[in-house]
Amino acid sequence: MKSTHAAVIDERNADVQIYINGEFFHRNEAKISVFDSGFLVGDGIWEGIRLHHGVFAFLDRHLDRLFAGAKAIDLEIGTREEIVAALRATVDANEMDDNVHVRLMITRGNKKTPSQHPSNNIGGPNVVIIAEHKKADPTVTAEGISLFTATVRRPGPDVLDQNLNCHSKLHEVIALIQAVGAGADEALMLDVNGAVATCNATNFFIIRRGEVWTSTGFYNLPGITRALVIETARAAGITVLEKDFSLTDVYAAEEVFVTGTFGGLTPVREVDGRSIGDGSGTIGPMTKRLIGLYRDAIDADVAHAQL
């Protein structure tokens, strides 16, 4: 099985220091209370951020999403400057510079008793930052992944707003378990109306008649990489449509790929047993072009931050 989060093994990760509320702990000693709100009821938000040549790529976009999520769930998480300082302290403590993936997690904090009610919280939020040396496995991009359409649907905002990058991911985990059980690498998920929405952990795109199609965005996380692909493609004169489309459109697509902060753009070679395109499994020309545009955007962001 392949995964869009598959990484090259790096022995340095055995000794990384984990940030917890302003202190650092060896990964084997890093602990959160069993009364933590995230553990008890999935009450928290998070971000996955890449470090490129000492720069947190697209940091402002990640912070915008983080603070929007905190506002939505009525959680006070401090200032942007404090979050950035904690991120920087974490990679500095681990002497990290490049090919690093950082997981920032903030929960509502500890409770005095297991309960949903925020009145049972004591103290402030718990902030955890895990930084690891993680270079994406190049064979995943070269060979592509397979998807299986799960029966689990992406809910609407009246159930669980998919704009929230929150700790409540059980519906996605169940979808992934279904996909793996069916022999695929990851899951494709539909929205409540039966249109294609997204994948369990990445955003989904197809190429039809030279156009780039993705979902409306109403039933999927507003991915940073997703937005960058849309923006850079349009700036290059490529037609990008955010629209409803069905599995029939997917099966007939010339190319399919998924996007995420860790893996960037990952080609899809098969969906529900149907080979995509000519079935060769090679990266299609449009996907290859978009990969180049995305990498150029990363380089530009890093260069701008280093000025």
C-alpha positions, 0 to 999 in steps of 0.5 A: 500500500502507498500513502500520500504521507509516506516518508523516507525513513530518517533515523534522526526522528528517534531523538526529536524534541516535542514542544508542549506548552512552552517546554521540550520533551524527548519524543519518548517522554512527551505526554498529554493528560488523559483529561485533555479536551482533544483526547476526550472529545476531539476538541481542538484544531491543528495545522501541518506545515512544511519547513523549506530551507529554514522557512515555514512555507506559506506560513501566513496562509496556515496561520489564517486558517488556524486562527479562523478555526480558533475563532469558529470554535471560540478558543483563545490561542494567543497571538500569531507572534506567540505561535510563530515563536513556538514553531521557530523554537521547536525547529531550532531545538531540533536543529532542523532546516529542510525537508521537515514536517511540523504538526501544530496541535491546539486543544481546549486544554485539560478538563476536571472531569470527562465532559463536553462542557467547556465550563469543566476546562481548567487552565488554558489550551494545550499546545503541542508541536511535533517537528520531524525530518520528513522527505516525501517518498519519491516512489509515491509520486512516480508510481501514483496511488489508487483510490476507492470511493468510500460509503462515508460521505463528507458532511455539510456545515450543519453537521461538521463544517469541513472548513474546520481543520479540527481533531474530529477526523473519525469519518475520514479514518473510517473512509480510509479503513474501507479503502484499505480493506478494498485494496486501495491506498486511500479513500475518495469521498462524496458529498451529501448530494453524491458529487465528488468532494475530496479524499480522506486526507487530501484534496482531489482534482481531475483533468477533463478536456484540458481543464482542471476540475475540483469540487466546489470546496463546500464539502472539503477542507480549504487546503493550502496546496489546493488553493495554490494549485488553483491560483498558480494554474489560473495565473498560467492561463490554465482553466480551473473549474470549481464545480460539482462533478460525478464519479462518471467524470472521474472514471473518464478523466485524462488525469487525476491527482490529489494535493496536500501540504506534505506530498504536494501533488500526487498522481492517481493511477486508479479509482475504483479499479478503473485505470486513469488515462491510458493506464500507464501509471505515468505522470500526465503532462498537465499534472507534471506542469502543475507540479512545476508551478507549485514548486515554483510557488514554494521557491518564490515564497521561501525566497521572499521570506529570506529577503 
